[in-house]
Amino acid sequence: MGKVEVATTKHIEEKETEQTSFKAFNFRELAMATKNFRQECLIGEGGYGRVYKGTFQSTGQMIAVKQLDRHGLHGNKEFQIQALSLAKLEHPNLVKMIGYCADGDQRLLVYDYFSTSTLQDHLYEHKPSQKPMDWITRMKIAYGAAQGLDYLHDKVNPPVIYRDLKASNILLDDEFYPRLCDFGLQILAPGTGDSLFLSSRVMDTYGYSAPEYTRGDDVTIKSDVYSFGVVLLELITGRRAVDTTKPNDEQNLVAWATPIFRDPTRYPDMADPLLKNSFSERGLNQAVAITSMCLQEEPSARPLISDVMVALSFLSMSTEGVPAAVPVASFRDKSMSIALSRHGSCSVVPFSLSRREERDTSSVSSSDSEDEEEEEEEEEEEEEEESRSMKKQEEETNATDSDDESDSNSEKGQEEEERSQLEKARSSRSSSDSGSERRRSVDETNEAAQSLKMKYSYCSEEDDEERLSSKSSCKSNDESLLSFRVDSNRNHDDSPKNTNNLAHDDDDDDEEENHETRLEHIHSSKSEVQSVYSDDDAGERSGESSLRRIEPEEEEEEEEEHDSSDQD
Ligand SMILES: Nc1ncnc2c1ncn2[C@@H]1O[C@H](COP(=O)(O)OP(=O)(O)OP(=O)(O)O)[C@@H](O)[C@H]1O
């Protein structure tokens, strides 16, 4: 499917008949539904305009009507085209747009109405009679929000940058099921270049905006990952992204948390006191590890939301956190599985940068640096030793598991079965929307993923392939705006795209194609230095994992090496 064509009014009319759920309303209909936009129907006001609650008398359907500020808006036709693009975005974790109105100079968007409240209300404004959200509920909310974001980043083409992810834009129903609202509105409001308009939006998103946004650099999908990290930090700590009632050094949540990220012994102190320590330390450590990865200063060092989503799928189903032996093939970028498995053991090491990398990036005076280097090398050796023994333990577990499976074909068959279970687990949640279906699918997800948890562990062969193929993604901003489509050719489940390397097809062509896919991988970066984490070679020989960043040249060499070994 190509890009969304420039739709004419006729196309839009045709669309209405095809897809009755999306409609062009006239102003009168919406005025009637909202009692003439009366104050009592006003739900709130954001950077893009006011939101009113309404009801269609004929059907009883409840709606939320967003009356966009007319300042700097597109003309009628462009508005219709963009509204149609937004209406195509459909996912259980996104608030559904059901129509628009472009009468005269009025510009309104109509959404399904979701009662109750936002994540912000639940975290900070809950009534004394309400029980505070427990740990698993918080992780489930994060998981759902990650699924919605993953849809925008990875399942529509070109990707949609949310730009405005924050606790007040996550709506929660009575069962705490999260739905993201306010996404993609940038395309409808080119007037955001206006300094007055922009200042009110920046005020609102202050505390959530990625550093590159504040610097005026390109905003990418990785900027959304940063905002997601802030939301995750709010869920863990119960602290607002910005809280001016706190002492100066605690007002900005990320600034407060950054030094703590480097000291895992302090992680338990970060947890929301309302949780009353009702969580496993491992689960907490892993959640903080994910958060810290999302909040990396450099966009390319942040994980893909798809990896965050997979990690959260585990955290949201168990108080114990992600199992120490993580299904490595679940993650596109291995740094996530390594970070999590490190936080699954009692040896907790900063996960974002290896010591070597930290050394490279910090400016240490040369007189002290040699001694320090020696010390650090000793520490590295200790770490490697630790990691080796972890790996050994895992291998032993693997050996026990695989004793019964001497036949390699049956192993492959099992792998495929496990993979399909994982895919089933992932797709089941997004394919259902109604309350009971959703509950059932969550149970299925848990069941399937739990069974996978038991079976998977590190696999050195997969590690090797992952090392060669995994690349961080940094899709360019300009790809994402103006028009997008839901790509039906893409895999709409959340399964990792690098699973091609496990496909065993009789057809030679297919095999070749798989091989190419494996090497080239789907992640691409137009502009930024690739940040790829890999096993270091020495470590690999000894069967251990350590993190380091490969620069692009080095990466190419490794790919060549792989190519030639493949030819052998
Ligand atoms: N579909 C909906 N159903 C129910 N309430 C909604 C819906 N969409 C938005 N709201 C509520 O309307 C209010 C205003 O929303 P809006 O997104 O315009 O502002 P905001 O999130 O406060 O600020 P910003 O525009 O900067 O994101 C919020 O309280 C939001 O929770």
The ligand as an SDF file (V2000), in Angstrom:
LIG
                    3D

 31 33  0  0  0  0  0  0  0  0999 V2000
  -11.9660   10.9960   24.3920 N   0  0  0  0  0  0  0  0  0  0  0  0
  -11.9830   11.5790   25.5950 C   0  0  0  0  0  0  0  0  0  0  0  0
  -12.8290   11.1550   26.5480 N   0  0  0  0  0  0  0  0  0  0  0  0
  -12.8680   11.7350   27.7710 C   0  0  0  0  0  0  0  0  0  0  0  0
  -12.0600   12.7620   28.1280 N   0  0  0  0  0  0  0  0  0  0  0  0
  -11.1820   13.2250   27.2160 C   0  0  0  0  0  0  0  0  0  0  0  0
  -11.0970   12.6800   25.9160 C   0  0  0  0  0  0  0  0  0  0  0  0
  -10.1320   13.3330   25.2280 N   0  0  0  0  0  0  0  0  0  0  0  0
   -9.6350   14.2570   26.0680 C   0  0  0  0  0  0  0  0  0  0  0  0
  -10.2590   14.2030   27.2700 N   0  0  0  0  0  0  0  0  0  0  0  0
  -10.0170   15.0440   28.4470 C   0  0  0  0  0  0  0  0  0  0  0  0
  -10.1550   16.3970   28.0550 O   0  0  0  0  0  0  0  0  0  0  0  0
   -9.2650   17.2020   28.8140 C   0  0  0  0  0  0  0  0  0  0  0  0
   -8.5210   18.1390   27.8930 C   0  0  0  0  0  0  0  0  0  0  0  0
   -7.7650   17.3650   27.0180 O   0  0  0  0  0  0  0  0  0  0  0  0
   -6.6160   17.9170   26.1040 P   0  0  0  0  0  0  0  0  0  0  0  0
   -5.9110   16.7500   25.5660 O   0  0  0  0  0  0  0  0  0  0  0  0
   -7.1510   18.8930   25.1550 O   0  0  0  0  0  0  0  0  0  0  0  0
   -5.7470   18.7460   27.1250 O   0  0  0  0  0  0  0  0  0  0  0  0
   -4.5040   18.3850   28.0050 P   0  0  0  0  0  0  0  0  0  0  0  0
   -4.1700   16.9470   27.8880 O   0  0  0  0  0  0  0  0  0  0  0  0
   -4.8190   18.9020   29.3700 O   0  0  0  0  0  0  0  0  0  0  0  0
   -3.3750   19.2930   27.3640 O   0  0  0  0  0  0  0  0  0  0  0  0
   -2.5850   19.1080   25.9880 P   0  0  0  0  0  0  0  0  0  0  0  0
   -3.4360   19.6090   24.8890 O   0  0  0  0  0  0  0  0  0  0  0  0
   -1.3840   19.9450   26.1790 O   0  0  0  0  0  0  0  0  0  0  0  0
   -2.2830   17.6710   25.8080 O   0  0  0  0  0  0  0  0  0  0  0  0
   -8.3520   16.2730   29.5690 C   0  0  0  0  0  0  0  0  0  0  0  0
   -8.7500   16.2240   30.9040 O   0  0  0  0  0  0  0  0  0  0  0  0
   -8.5740   14.9350   28.9270 C   0  0  0  0  0  0  0  0  0  0  0  0
   -8.4640   13.9190   29.8730 O   0  0  0  0  0  0  0  0  0  0  0  0
  1  2  1  0
  2  3  1  0
  2  7  2  0
  3  4  2  0
  4  5  1  0
  5  6  2  0
  6  7  1  0
  6 10  1  0
  7  8  1  0
  8  9  2  0
  9 10  1  0
 10 11  1  0
 11 12  1  0
 11 30  1  0
 12 13  1  0
 13 14  1  0
 13 28  1  0
 14 15  1  0
 15 16  1  0
 16 17  2  0
 16 18  1  0
 16 19  1  0
 19 20  1  0
 20 21  2  0
 20 22  1  0
 20 23  1  0
 23 24  1  0
 24 25  2  0
 24 26  1  0
 24 27  1  0
 28 29  1  0
 28 30  1  0
 30 31  1  0
M  END
$$$$
